[in-house]
């Protein structure tokens, strides 16, 4: 079976650093995506991790540990526009690499 | 315009009516997907397609029909709409790096 867990809500202040965790139990695990979704909009791609380790992309970084079934998304120098839902999604080697999503973490950034 | 588009963006229909949601992509991606997004469930896969004339069921296919006669189009039909199918529907296509790109979504209300 598949199980993906991430916190429902998080709050932070402008300029701070926030870490959003995601744990998964997925048979045939292939890789892990992070998407950002603003209210009323489509998910947009942030990062994709296949190998263990940290991938840095500007203010956003994503980490994966395949042995622990764990990932996190790190957002630095938070801005108000970072208020959004952050979706953790895994792909499996089967099923045409369709994404299996967690329920998302809603991040609220205040000034 | 390049990218992935969906139509209509908003639709209100009545129980028992047939509704077709359209999805068009200009990248010539082989894989296309339909997801629905509901509060408390996150994004769930309805159907996916690996190529023209090749489709397969996802997690929640009941009540939906898909076709794919051309690579660029992947319509989703609700044969007899029910209130439980009120949702936001996202179409996506996948590039060669396994990254999925989402259309803007269709907000469907079934009365």
Interface residues (C-beta under 8 A of the other chain):
Chain A: X30 X31 X33 X41 X42 X43 X44 X45 X48 X87 X89 X91 X95 X96 X97 X98 X99 X100 X101 X102 X103 X104
Chain B: X31 X33 X35 X40 X41 X42 X43 X44 X45 X48 X50 X56 X58 X90 X92 X94 X97 X98 X99 X100 X101 X102 X103 X104 X105
